[in-house]
Amino acid sequence: MNMPKVKLGIVAVSRDCFPESLSVTRRGNLVKAYKEKYPAEDIYECPICIVESEIHMVQALEDIKKAGCNALCVYLGNFGPEISETLLAKHFDGPKMFVAAAEETGDHLCQGRGDAYCGMLNASYNLLLRNIKAYIPEYPVGDAADCADMIHEFVPIARAVIALQDLKIISFGPRPFNFLACNAPIKQLYNLGVEIEENSELDLFESFNKHEGDERIWEIVKEMEEELGAGNKKPEILPKLAQYELTLKDWIRDHKGYRKYVAIAGKCWPAFQTQFGFVPCYVNSRLTAQGIPVSCEVDIYGAVSEYIGTVVSQDAVTLLDINNTVPNDMYETEIKGKYDYTLKDTFMGFHCGNTASGKLSSCEMKYQMIMARTLPEEVTQGTLEGDILPGDITFYRLQSTADNKLRAYIAQGEVLPVATRSFGSIGIFAIPEMGRFYRHVLIEGNYPHHGAVAFGHYGKTLYEVFRYIGVDMDEIGYNQPRGVRYKTENPFA
């Protein structure tokens, strides 16, 4: 429930010197193809008119608003009226896309030729003239089935753009000491339409204490017991964890304000353990599984990144440290020759225990080993540990630089089915050309060690989301294939 539903309105346009019937017929074919291929998605065919003039534009705009559309597809059934169609996009308050009709048959290229291939060029030029953001597919001209696929690919992009306009990030506490890595100017988030509510962890602690004895605690404890099963290694801490989960959910309810969607940037050390008496990792994992991403260490951009991935994939995501190398002996015996990756293509992604149980091969709720080196073990209980499920992943992050410039990276790869023999929520990741990507995107781009992980290949959609919200194309890094040199890469190396 923590994300919008897209209702997309299709408005067909026609240049007045072309047969209007082309746009009418082609629009009907497009809508029919879409409903057959994607019946679960909400699409609205604007019936009032084919837009040929500014008056038609106003009529169509009022109709799709009345129908409750929050995304728009401008469909060039023929060449199209470049002014009216771009004014429609300008005045529509929501994400929009442009697609165009291909010609159907060689036997109908006189009275039945639409020239939308040509019209798309003029549309793109007029969009720039009016400073209008619109999504144009990789190849935006096609038949009804092709255009239906293009619209389907736009839906998750639109969902993310809509969601950011109604998102609030709730954070607790300043970043831990000696942890400047996740510091980034928040001005860019306000530019995106995101609201941020920053609180002290003392406020959170007060609210937590007020929830002591809450009658709902035992219902949550029962849920946790069922989820953990045999992995419930610290049952004595479950009531406190349930109390904390209720605290966060009630805080969201009471502080969401006029915003519809929420993500949390939480704090988990150094004083959290000694005052609360546990670590929040397992609760963070549970909320993330419920569609409310929770980042660690007050990582605000990490929370926004996680939320974007949640909305795009409609699935749980996680936030991991790009953490440690795979030992050479482990690579030689368990990866080399079995998987087509070099040692430098691999690394381990890790966090203390924040990954949803459904994304782990198996899990145990235990204590946090790193924290327990300097603290009593009993106050470090609450991590969810286990190897991350093997399969496709997308590692990505949206970030502002120290000088307030918005940038992002995306890299697709996989989690290998190789036991980590380690602790925490952890997996052995393989990304083609990771070594070069690590040096010339992550290090050169001054990214922090936190990266968001979506479970599947969503690079294409994330790239378009980042472009749409204003990340410069030159500032979207990716793992370039072998033989394609990064700007900062030494050509003699």
C-alpha positions as CSV (number, residue, x, y, z in Angstrom):
1,M,0.0,0.0,0.0
2,N,3.1,2.3,0.3
3,M,3.1,3.1,-3.4
4,P,0.8,4.6,-6.0
5,K,-1.3,2.8,-8.7
6,V,-0.9,4.1,-12.2
7,K,-3.9,5.0,-14.3
8,L,-2.7,5.9,-17.7
9,G,-4.7,8.0,-20.1
10,I,-4.1,7.5,-23.9
11,V,-4.8,10.6,-26.0
12,A,-4.4,10.3,-29.7
13,V,-3.5,13.3,-31.8
14,S,-3.8,14.2,-35.5
15,R,-2.5,16.9,-37.8
16,D,-5.5,18.5,-39.5
17,C,-4.1,17.9,-43.0
18,F,-3.9,14.1,-42.4
19,P,-6.9,11.7,-42.2
20,E,-8.2,11.8,-38.6
21,S,-9.5,8.3,-39.2
22,L,-5.9,7.0,-39.0
23,S,-5.5,8.2,-35.4
24,V,-9.0,7.0,-34.5
25,T,-8.4,3.5,-35.9
26,R,-4.9,3.2,-34.7
27,R,-5.8,4.3,-31.2
28,G,-8.5,1.7,-31.0
29,N,-6.1,-1.0,-32.2
30,L,-3.5,0.1,-29.6
31,V,-6.0,0.0,-26.7
32,K,-7.3,-3.4,-27.7
33,A,-3.8,-4.8,-27.9
34,Y,-2.9,-3.3,-24.6
35,K,-5.9,-4.7,-22.8
36,E,-5.3,-8.1,-24.3
37,K,-1.6,-8.2,-23.3
38,Y,-1.8,-6.4,-19.9
39,P,-5.3,-6.9,-18.5
40,A,-4.2,-6.1,-14.9
41,E,-3.0,-2.6,-15.7
42,D,-5.4,0.4,-15.7
43,I,-5.6,2.2,-19.0
44,Y,-8.1,4.9,-20.1
45,E,-8.9,5.7,-23.7
46,C,-9.8,9.4,-24.0
47,P,-12.9,9.2,-26.2
48,I,-13.8,12.9,-26.5
49,C,-11.8,13.8,-29.5
50,I,-8.7,13.4,-31.5
51,V,-6.5,16.4,-30.6
52,E,-6.0,18.6,-33.6
53,S,-6.1,22.0,-32.0
54,E,-5.6,23.8,-28.7
55,I,-9.3,23.7,-28.0
56,H,-9.2,19.9,-28.4
57,M,-6.2,19.8,-26.1
58,V,-8.1,21.5,-23.3
59,Q,-11.1,19.1,-23.8
60,A,-8.8,16.1,-23.7
61,L,-6.9,17.4,-20.6
62,E,-10.2,18.0,-18.7
63,D,-11.4,14.5,-19.7
64,I,-8.3,12.6,-18.5
65,K,-8.2,14.6,-15.3
66,K,-11.9,13.8,-14.6
67,A,-11.1,10.1,-15.3
68,G,-8.5,10.1,-12.6
69,C,-5.5,9.6,-14.8
70,N,-2.1,10.2,-13.2
71,A,0.0,9.3,-16.2
72,L,-0.3,10.3,-19.9
73,C,0.5,8.7,-23.2
74,V,0.4,11.0,-26.2
75,Y,-0.1,8.8,-29.2
76,L,0.8,10.1,-32.7
77,G,-1.6,8.2,-34.9
78,N,-0.3,10.4,-37.7
79,F,2.1,13.3,-38.1
80,G,0.5,15.1,-35.2
81,P,0.0,18.8,-34.3
82,E,3.3,19.6,-32.7
83,I,2.0,22.6,-30.7
84,S,-1.2,21.2,-29.3
85,E,0.3,17.8,-28.4
86,T,3.2,19.4,-26.5
87,L,0.8,21.8,-24.8
88,L,-1.1,18.8,-23.6
89,A,2.0,17.4,-22.1
90,K,2.9,20.8,-20.5
91,H,-0.4,21.2,-18.7
92,F,-0.8,17.6,-17.6
93,D,0.4,17.3,-14.0
94,G,2.1,13.9,-14.0
95,P,4.6,11.7,-15.9
96,K,4.0,11.5,-19.7
97,M,5.3,9.7,-22.7
98,F,5.2,10.0,-26.5
99,V,4.8,7.1,-28.9
100,A,4.0,7.0,-32.6
101,A,2.3,4.7,-35.1
102,A,4.1,2.8,-37.7
103,E,2.7,2.3,-41.2
104,E,0.6,-0.9,-41.5
105,T,0.9,-2.1,-45.1
106,G,2.6,-1.4,-48.3
107,D,-0.8,-1.4,-50.1
108,H,-2.0,1.7,-48.1
109,L,0.8,4.3,-48.5
110,C,-1.2,7.1,-50.2
111,Q,-4.4,8.0,-48.3
112,G,-3.3,5.6,-45.5
113,R,0.2,7.0,-44.8
114,G,0.5,8.7,-41.4
115,D,4.1,10.0,-41.3
116,A,4.2,9.7,-37.5
117,Y,7.9,8.7,-37.9
118,C,8.4,12.2,-39.1
119,G,6.1,13.8,-36.5
120,M,8.0,12.3,-33.6
121,L,11.0,14.4,-34.5
122,N,8.9,17.6,-34.4
123,A,7.3,16.6,-31.1
124,S,10.7,16.1,-29.4
125,Y,11.9,19.5,-30.6
126,N,8.8,21.2,-29.3
127,L,9.1,19.4,-25.9
128,L,12.6,20.9,-25.6
129,L,11.3,24.4,-26.6
130,R,8.8,24.3,-23.8
131,N,11.2,22.7,-21.2
132,I,8.8,19.7,-20.9
133,K,10.1,16.4,-19.5
134,A,8.6,13.4,-21.3
135,Y,9.6,9.8,-21.7
136,I,10.3,8.7,-25.3
137,P,11.0,5.0,-25.7
138,E,14.3,3.7,-27.1
139,Y,12.5,3.2,-30.5
140,P,9.2,5.1,-30.1
141,V,7.5,4.0,-33.4
142,G,5.6,0.8,-33.8
143,D,2.4,-1.1,-34.5
144,A,-0.3,-1.6,-31.9
145,A,1.4,-4.5,-30.1
146,D,4.8,-2.7,-30.1
147,C,3.3,0.5,-28.6
148,A,1.4,-1.5,-26.0
149,D,4.8,-3.0,-24.9
150,M,6.3,0.6,-24.7
151,I,3.4,1.8,-22.5
152,H,3.8,-1.3,-20.3
153,E,7.5,-0.4,-19.8
154,F,6.6,3.1,-19.0
155,V,4.2,2.1,-16.1
156,P,6.9,1.4,-13.5
157,I,8.7,4.6,-14.5
158,A,5.6,6.6,-14.1
159,R,4.9,4.9,-10.8
160,A,8.3,5.9,-9.4
161,V,8.0,9.5,-10.6
162,I,4.5,9.8,-9.1
163,A,5.6,8.3,-5.8
164,L,8.5,10.6,-5.3
165,Q,6.2,13.6,-5.5
166,D,4.3,12.3,-2.5
167,L,7.2,10.7,-0.5
168,K,8.3,11.7,3.0
169,I,11.6,10.4,4.4
170,I,11.5,10.1,8.2
171,S,14.9,10.1,9.8
172,F,16.0,9.6,13.3
173,G,19.2,11.0,14.7
174,P,22.4,12.4,13.1
175,R,24.7,10.0,11.4
176,P,27.0,8.1,13.7
177,F,30.3,9.7,14.5
178,N,33.1,9.0,12.0
179,F,30.5,8.2,9.4
180,L,30.6,11.1,6.9
181,A,30.3,8.7,4.0
182,C,26.5,8.9,3.9
183,N,26.5,12.7,4.3
184,A,25.0,14.4,1.3
185,P,23.1,17.7,0.8
186,I,19.4,17.2,0.9
187,K,18.5,20.1,-1.4
188,Q,18.3,17.8,-4.4
189,L,15.6,15.7,-2.7
190,Y,13.5,18.8,-2.1
191,N,14.1,19.6,-5.8
192,L,12.6,16.1,-6.6
193,G,9.5,16.9,-4.5
194,V,10.5,14.7,-1.5
195,E,9.7,15.9,2.0
196,I,12.1,15.1,4.9
197,E,11.3,15.0,8.5
198,E,14.4,14.8,10.7
199,N,14.0,13.7,14.3
200,S,16.3,13.0,17.3
201,E,16.8,9.4,18.3
202,L,15.8,10.8,21.8
203,D,12.3,11.5,20.3
204,L,12.2,7.9,19.1
205,F,13.3,6.6,22.4
206,E,10.6,8.5,24.2
207,S,8.0,7.1,21.9
208,F,9.4,3.6,22.3
209,N,9.1,3.8,26.1
210,K,5.5,5.0,25.8
211,H,4.7,1.8,23.9
212,E,5.8,-0.4,26.8
213,G,3.0,-2.8,27.6
214,D,1.1,-2.1,24.4
215,E,-1.5,-4.8,24.0
216,R,-0.6,-5.3,20.3
217,I,3.0,-6.4,21.2
218,W,2.1,-10.1,21.5
219,E,0.3,-10.2,18.1
220,I,3.5,-9.0,16.5
221,V,5.6,-11.4,18.5
222,K,3.5,-14.2,17.2
223,E,4.1,-13.0,13.6
224,M,7.8,-12.9,14.3
225,E,7.8,-16.4,15.7
226,E,6.0,-17.8,12.7
227,E,8.3,-16.0,10.3
228,L,11.5,-17.1,12.0
229,G,10.6,-20.7,12.8
230,A,13.6,-22.6,13.8
231,G,15.8,-19.5,13.2
232,N,14.4,-17.8,16.3
233,K,17.6,-18.0,18.2
234,K,16.9,-15.1,20.6
235,P,13.2,-15.4,21.6
236,E,13.7,-13.4,24.7
237,I,14.3,-10.2,22.6
238,L,11.1,-10.5,20.5
239,P,8.8,-8.4,22.8
240,K,11.2,-5.5,22.6
241,L,11.5,-5.8,18.8
242,A,7.7,-6.0,18.5
243,Q,7.5,-2.9,20.7
244,Y,9.9,-1.1,18.4
245,E,8.1,-2.1,15.3
246,L,4.8,-0.7,16.7
247,T,6.7,2.5,17.6
248,L,7.8,3.0,14.0
249,K,4.5,2.2,12.5
250,D,2.6,4.5,14.8
251,W,5.2,7.2,14.1
252,I,4.5,6.9,10.4
253,R,0.8,7.0,11.0
254,D,1.1,10.2,13.1
255,H,3.8,12.0,11.1
256,K,3.0,11.2,7.5
257,G,1.0,14.4,7.3
258,Y,-0.2,15.2,3.8
259,R,2.2,12.8,2.2
260,K,1.0,9.4,0.9
261,Y,4.2,7.4,1.0
262,V,7.0,6.9,3.6
263,A,10.5,5.5,3.9
264,I,12.7,5.6,7.0
265,A,16.4,6.5,7.5
266,G,17.0,4.9,10.9
267,K,19.9,4.9,13.4
268,C,21.3,1.7,14.8
269,W,24.6,2.7,16.7
270,P,26.5,3.7,18.7
271,A,24.1,4.4,21.6
272,F,21.1,2.7,20.2
273,Q,22.0,-0.7,21.6
274,T,22.8,0.3,25.1
275,Q,19.7,2.5,25.5
276,F,17.1,0.4,23.6
277,G,18.7,-2.9,24.6
278,F,18.8,-4.4,21.1
279,V,19.6,-3.7,17.5
280,P,16.8,-2.8,15.0
281,C,18.0,-4.9,12.0
282,Y,15.2,-7.5,12.1
283,V,12.5,-4.9,12.5
284,N,14.0,-3.0,9.6
285,S,13.9,-6.1,7.5
286,R,10.2,-6.7,8.3
287,L,9.2,-3.2,7.4
288,T,11.1,-3.3,4.2
289,A,9.3,-6.6,3.3
290,Q,6.0,-4.7,3.9
291,G,7.0,-2.0,1.4
292,I,8.4,0.5,3.8
293,P,12.1,0.6,3.2
294,V,14.3,1.4,6.2
295,S,17.9,2.4,5.6
296,C,20.7,2.0,8.1
297,E,22.9,4.6,9.7
298,V,20.6,7.5,8.8
299,D,21.4,7.1,5.1
300,I,18.7,9.4,3.6
301,Y,19.7,8.9,0.0
302,G,19.9,5.2,0.7
303,A,16.3,5.2,1.9
304,V,15.2,7.1,-1.3
305,S,17.2,4.7,-3.4
306,E,15.5,1.7,-1.7
307,Y,12.1,3.3,-2.1
308,I,12.6,3.8,-5.9
309,G,13.6,0.2,-6.3
310,T,10.6,-1.0,-4.3
311,V,8.2,1.0,-6.5
312,V,9.9,-0.1,-9.7
313,S,10.1,-3.8,-8.8
314,Q,7.0,-3.9,-6.6
315,D,9.1,-6.2,-4.4
316,A,11.3,-6.0,-1.3
317,V,14.8,-4.5,-1.8
318,T,17.7,-4.2,0.6
319,L,20.6,-1.9,1.4
320,L,24.1,-3.4,1.6
321,D,27.6,-2.4,2.1
322,I,29.8,-3.0,-0.9
323,N,31.8,-4.8,1.7
324,N,34.7,-7.2,1.1
325,T,36.5,-9.1,-1.5
326,V,36.1,-12.8,-2.1
327,P,39.2,-14.7,-0.9
328,N,41.3,-16.1,-3.7
329,D,41.1,-19.7,-2.4
330,M,37.3,-19.5,-2.2
331,Y,37.2,-18.2,-5.8
332,E,39.5,-20.9,-7.0
333,T,37.6,-23.8,-5.5
334,E,33.9,-22.6,-5.7
335,I,33.6,-20.0,-8.5
336,K,36.4,-20.4,-11.1
337,G,35.3,-22.7,-14.0
338,K,31.8,-22.9,-12.7
339,Y,30.7,-19.3,-13.4
340,D,32.0,-17.0,-16.1
341,Y,33.5,-14.3,-13.8
342,T,37.0,-13.3,-12.8
343,L,38.0,-12.7,-9.2
344,K,37.7,-9.0,-9.7
345,D,34.1,-9.4,-10.9
346,T,33.1,-10.7,-7.5
347,F,32.6,-9.2,-4.1
348,M,30.5,-9.7,-1.0
349,G,27.6,-7.4,-0.2
350,F,26.8,-7.3,3.5
351,H,24.8,-5.6,6.2
352,C,24.3,-6.6,9.8
353,G,20.8,-8.2,9.3
354,N,18.4,-5.9,7.5
355,T,17.5,-8.0,4.5
356,A,13.9,-9.4,4.4
357,S,13.6,-13.1,5.3
358,G,12.0,-13.9,2.0
359,K,15.3,-12.8,0.3
360,L,17.5,-15.1,2.3
361,S,18.2,-18.8,1.6
362,S,17.6,-19.4,5.3
363,C,17.7,-17.1,8.3
364,E,18.5,-16.9,12.0
365,M,17.7,-14.0,14.4
366,K,21.0,-13.6,16.3
367,Y,23.3,-11.0,17.8
368,Q,25.5,-8.5,16.0
369,M,29.0,-9.9,16.0
370,I,30.8,-6.6,15.2
371,M,29.1,-4.6,17.9
372,A,29.5,-7.5,20.4
373,R,33.3,-7.0,20.1
374,T,33.0,-3.8,22.3
375,L,29.5,-4.2,23.9
376,P,27.8,-6.9,26.0
377,E,26.3,-9.5,23.6
378,E,22.8,-9.2,25.1
379,V,22.3,-5.6,23.9
380,T,23.3,-6.5,20.3
381,Q,20.6,-9.0,19.7
382,G,18.2,-8.5,16.8
383,T,20.0,-9.1,13.6
384,L,18.6,-11.3,10.8
385,E,21.4,-13.4,9.4
386,G,21.6,-15.6,6.4
387,D,23.0,-15.9,2.9
388,I,21.1,-13.9,0.3
389,L,19.1,-16.0,-2.2
390,P,21.0,-16.6,-5.5
391,G,19.6,-15.0,-8.6
392,D,19.6,-11.8,-10.7
393,I,20.1,-8.5,-8.9
394,T,20.5,-4.8,-9.7
395,F,22.9,-2.8,-7.6
396,Y,22.2,0.9,-7.8
397,R,22.1,4.2,-5.9
398,L,20.8,7.8,-6.2
399,Q,23.1,10.3,-4.6
400,S,23.9,14.0,-4.3
401,T,27.6,15.0,-4.4
402,A,29.2,17.3,-1.8
403,D,28.7,20.2,-4.2
404,N,24.9,19.3,-4.5
405,K,25.0,17.6,-7.9
406,L,22.6,14.7,-8.5
407,R,24.1,11.5,-9.8
408,A,23.4,7.8,-9.8
409,Y,24.8,4.4,-10.7
410,I,23.3,1.1,-11.9
411,A,24.9,-2.3,-12.4
412,Q,23.2,-5.5,-13.2
413,G,24.6,-8.9,-12.0
414,E,23.7,-11.8,-9.8
415,V,24.1,-13.4,-6.4
416,L,26.0,-16.6,-6.9
417,P,24.8,-19.9,-5.2
418,V,28.0,-20.1,-3.2
419,A,28.0,-20.3,0.6
420,T,29.5,-17.2,2.2
421,R,30.8,-18.9,5.4
422,S,30.3,-15.5,7.1
423,F,27.8,-13.6,9.2
424,G,25.1,-11.0,8.7
425,S,22.8,-10.6,5.7
426,I,25.4,-11.4,3.1
427,G,25.9,-12.8,-0.4
428,I,28.6,-13.3,-3.0
429,F,27.8,-10.9,-5.8
430,A,29.1,-11.1,-9.4
431,I,28.9,-8.1,-11.7
432,P,30.7,-8.1,-15.1
433,E,33.7,-5.8,-15.0
434,M,33.0,-5.0,-11.3
435,G,36.7,-4.2,-10.7
436,R,36.7,-1.3,-13.3
437,F,33.2,-0.2,-12.2
438,Y,34.4,-0.1,-8.6
439,R,37.4,2.1,-9.5
440,H,36.0,4.4,-12.2
441,V,32.4,4.9,-11.1
442,L,32.1,4.2,-7.3
443,I,35.5,5.6,-6.2
444,E,35.8,8.2,-8.9
445,G,32.2,9.3,-8.3
446,N,32.8,9.5,-4.5
447,Y,29.9,7.2,-3.7
448,P,29.4,5.9,-0.2
449,H,29.7,2.2,0.6
450,H,25.9,1.7,0.8
451,G,24.2,0.4,-2.3
452,A,20.6,-0.5,-2.9
453,V,19.8,-4.0,-4.2
454,A,16.7,-4.9,-6.2
455,F,16.1,-8.6,-6.8
456,G,15.9,-8.8,-10.6
457,H,17.3,-7.0,-13.6
458,Y,15.7,-3.5,-13.5
459,G,18.6,-1.4,-14.9
460,K,16.6,-0.3,-18.0
461,T,13.7,1.0,-15.9
462,L,15.9,2.6,-13.2
463,Y,18.0,4.4,-15.9
464,E,14.8,5.9,-17.3
465,V,13.6,6.9,-13.9
466,F,16.9,8.7,-13.1
467,R,16.8,10.5,-16.4
468,Y,13.2,11.5,-16.0
469,I,13.8,13.0,-12.5
470,G,16.7,15.1,-13.8
471,V,19.9,13.1,-13.3
472,D,22.2,14.2,-16.2
473,M,22.9,11.3,-18.5
474,D,26.7,11.8,-18.0
475,E,26.1,11.4,-14.3
476,I,24.5,7.9,-14.5
477,G,27.3,5.4,-14.1
478,Y,27.2,1.8,-15.1
479,N,29.5,-1.2,-15.5
480,Q,30.9,-0.6,-19.0
481,P,31.8,-3.7,-20.9
482,R,35.4,-4.7,-21.6
483,G,36.9,-2.6,-24.3
484,V,34.8,0.5,-23.5
485,R,37.1,2.9,-21.6
486,Y,35.9,5.1,-18.8
487,K,36.8,8.8,-19.0
488,T,39.2,8.4,-16.0
489,E,40.6,5.1,-17.1
490,N,44.3,5.1,-17.9
491,P,44.6,4.1,-21.6
492,F,48.0,2.6,-21.0
493,A,47.0,0.5,-18.0
